[in-house]
Amino acid sequence: MSSCAQLPSNTSRNMGYSVLEAETADEACLMLRANGRIGVVFTDIELPGRMTGFDLARRIGREHTDVRALLTSGHVAPAQLQGRQLVTKPYALDEVERQLRGLVHCS
């Protein structure tokens, strides 16, 4: 995992949250099934594997209604979001913190 990808994880840890990291959406889905204490999933829209971040967010909405999804991308049209929350890249870590805190308090 690149150091750029680790920035949100490190920020979340510094905020006092436990962090699980998945390389693919399929791996994230397995983690969600195995761990009932996940409150927020922070994911890029472009992911390795067969599912995108949009696919993952839709699946979370169907199968894990108590979990919130926060998407990130450097190039996405607002119409693609379908009401989902997005942190645009390059993102400021304080914006990631603000959005995560808001989602954690909603879950």
C-alpha positions as CSV (number, residue, x, y, z in Angstrom):
1,M,0.0,0.0,0.0
2,S,1.4,3.4,-0.9
3,S,2.1,6.1,1.6
4,C,-0.6,8.3,-0.1
5,A,-3.2,5.5,0.5
6,Q,-2.1,5.3,4.1
7,L,-2.8,9.0,4.9
8,P,-6.6,8.5,5.6
9,S,-5.8,5.4,7.7
10,N,-3.2,7.2,9.8
11,T,-5.6,10.2,10.2
12,S,-8.3,7.9,11.4
13,R,-6.0,6.2,13.8
14,N,-4.9,9.6,15.1
15,M,-8.6,10.4,15.6
16,G,-8.8,7.4,17.9
17,Y,-10.6,5.1,15.5
18,S,-9.7,1.5,14.9
19,V,-8.8,0.9,11.2
20,L,-9.1,-2.2,9.0
21,E,-7.6,-2.0,5.5
22,A,-8.7,-3.9,2.5
23,E,-7.1,-3.9,-0.9
24,T,-10.3,-4.7,-2.9
25,A,-14.0,-4.2,-2.5
26,D,-14.5,-7.9,-2.2
27,E,-12.0,-8.0,0.7
28,A,-13.9,-5.1,2.3
29,C,-17.2,-7.0,2.0
30,L,-15.7,-10.0,3.8
31,M,-14.5,-7.8,6.6
32,L,-17.9,-6.2,6.9
33,R,-19.5,-9.7,7.3
34,A,-16.9,-10.8,9.8
35,N,-16.9,-7.6,12.0
36,G,-20.1,-6.2,13.2
37,R,-18.4,-3.1,14.7
38,I,-17.5,-1.3,11.4
39,G,-19.3,2.1,11.3
40,V,-17.7,3.8,8.2
41,V,-16.0,2.6,5.1
42,F,-13.7,5.1,3.3
43,T,-13.1,4.0,-0.2
44,D,-11.7,5.3,-3.5
45,I,-14.1,5.0,-6.4
46,E,-11.5,3.3,-8.5
47,L,-10.5,0.0,-7.0
48,P,-8.6,-3.1,-8.1
49,G,-10.8,-6.1,-8.7
50,R,-14.3,-6.4,-10.2
51,M,-16.1,-3.9,-8.0
52,T,-15.8,-0.1,-7.9
53,G,-16.2,2.1,-4.9
54,F,-19.7,2.9,-6.1
55,D,-20.5,-0.8,-6.2
56,L,-19.2,-1.2,-2.7
57,A,-21.2,1.7,-1.4
58,R,-24.4,0.3,-3.0
59,R,-23.7,-3.1,-1.4
60,I,-23.1,-1.5,1.9
61,G,-26.4,0.3,1.6
62,R,-28.3,-3.0,0.9
63,E,-26.5,-5.3,3.3
64,H,-25.1,-3.2,6.1
65,T,-27.6,-0.4,6.6
66,D,-25.9,0.8,9.8
67,V,-22.6,1.4,8.0
68,R,-21.8,4.6,6.2
69,A,-19.7,4.9,3.1
70,L,-17.4,7.9,2.3
71,L,-16.1,8.0,-1.3
72,T,-13.0,9.7,-2.6
73,S,-11.9,10.4,-6.2
74,G,-9.9,12.9,-8.2
75,H,-12.3,12.8,-11.1
76,V,-16.0,12.2,-10.7
77,A,-19.0,14.1,-11.9
78,P,-21.4,15.2,-9.2
79,A,-24.3,13.4,-11.0
80,Q,-22.4,10.1,-10.5
81,L,-22.6,10.4,-6.7
82,Q,-26.3,9.7,-6.4
83,G,-26.4,11.4,-3.0
84,R,-23.3,9.8,-1.6
85,Q,-20.7,11.7,0.3
86,L,-17.4,12.5,-1.4
87,V,-14.0,13.8,-0.5
88,T,-12.3,15.1,-3.6
89,K,-8.6,14.4,-4.3
90,P,-6.3,15.9,-3.6
91,Y,-8.0,16.2,-0.2
92,A,-7.1,18.1,2.9
93,L,-6.8,15.8,5.9
94,D,-8.9,18.2,8.0
95,E,-11.7,17.6,5.4
96,V,-11.4,13.8,5.8
97,E,-11.5,14.3,9.6
98,R,-14.6,16.5,9.4
99,Q,-16.5,14.1,7.1
100,L,-15.5,11.0,9.1
101,R,-16.6,12.6,12.4
102,G,-19.9,13.5,10.8
103,L,-20.5,9.9,9.5
104,V,-19.4,8.2,12.8
105,H,-21.8,10.4,14.8
106,C,-24.6,9.4,12.3
107,S,-24.0,5.7,12.5
